[in-house]
Amino acid sequence: MTTDEKAKALEDLNAEWVKKNLPLKAGATQAVPGDGNPDAEVLFVGEGPGQAEDEQGKPFVGAAGKFLTELIEAIDYTRESVFIANMVKHRPPGNRDPLPDELAAYAPWLDEQVTIIEPKLIVTLGRYSMAHFLGESLTISKIHGEPKRNAKGQVVIPMYHPAAALYRGDLRPVLHADFAKIPKVLKLIEEGKDTTAEAEEEETEEPQQALL
Ligand code: URA
């Protein structure tokens, strides 16, 4: 698909999904489907909209979003060059964590976005998107910054959620160091040098392989 065709496909997808009776819809101002380049090489996936996102209809525009923008710009990318989405597309009440049935209800919307965008690299922000793309039993403190290939063949780098660095300042340099790997991993993917050993993580529903 061309970029214009992808943009149209994403628009149609969102138009279809905003009509659905989704579990967090009643408590939200509006849906926050995600935004950015429909043809992005890198897709970032967070957890769900907070108050600022709920008000503006855009992902990562509050305090965590400010730090995400800083991280993206620190590697000489722009927000417009990547795509930014979330696991759930309506704000959970009081910013509580999304529940398993809520995550399950919104997951196909995200999966269809991924199918349209066809990113080369998916960066998960926080544990919910890590669980979606890499399986339930992984620990972010052990595997952040390590590129993995999942059973669907997607290349995924799990990272801490930028909001975590707002109350744990020691995570700021960790996130910067993990983001610095993004251009290097993309280059390896483009050169086809992207497979290797088995991951050493515990068993998961979807086995992954370490990438580098
Ligand atoms: N946190 C998220 O996970 N997503 C947003 O869009 C904003 C904050």
Residues whose N, C-alpha, C, O or C-beta is under 5 A from the ligand:
A	BS01	URA	G46 E47 G48 P49 G50 E53 P59 F60 A64 N86
